[in-house]
Amino acid sequence: MKLYRFLTGPDDATFCHKITAALNKGWHLFGSPTYSFDAESKTMRCGQAVVKDVDGAEYDPGMKLGDY
């Protein structure tokens, strides 16, 4: 099965660590990152899609994708 996640966070080191952790768990970058201003919190936010192929499992909407 192919899994998809869209990771978001503030424009700081925590976002980079979140992406790094996903890459080290076998996720792959998918497309370009996004960057936008959050007017409510007055901060910049980042986003990046990641994908992963998992053999021997079937998709279930209740699964926690971060566990893979």
N, C-alpha and C positions, 0 to 999 in steps of 0.2 A: 504494500500500500504506500502511497505517497502522502506525506503529511505537510501541512502548510501552517506557518505561524507568522503573525505580524507583530514584531517587538517594538515597543515605544518607550520613551523615557526622556528625561531632561537632557539638555545638551551639556553633559558633564561626564566625568570618568565612569559613573555608574552605568551609563548607557553602553559605553565601550566594553565594560566588563560583562554586561549582559550578552552582548553579541559574541564576545570572545568565548564565554562559557558555552553558548549554543554551538559555535564552530567546533569546539573541543568535544562536544557530544555527538558530532557527526552531521550536524545541520550544515547546509550550504546557502550562501547568499543567493537571493533571487531578485533580480532587478536592481534598480538604483535606490539608494537611501533617500528619505524625505526629510525636510527640515522646515519647520514653520513656527510662527510666533503664536503663543497661547495668550490671548488678550486678558483672560481672567486672572491668570497667575503672573502675567507680564514676564514670561520666560520663553526661551526658545526650546522647542521639542524636536526630537529626532525619531525616525521610524525606519525599520528595515524588515523586509520580508525574508524569511528563511524557509527552506524545504528540506525534507529528508525522506529517503526510501527505507521502508522497514519490511523485511521479508518475514513470512510466517505469522502475520497478524492481520486481522480484518478490522476495518474502520468501524468505530462505534461513536456516535455523537457524544456519549457520556465520558469518553476517555480524556484524561488530562494529557494534552500534547507535550507539555514540558517534561513529562516523565520519560520521554523517548530520546 
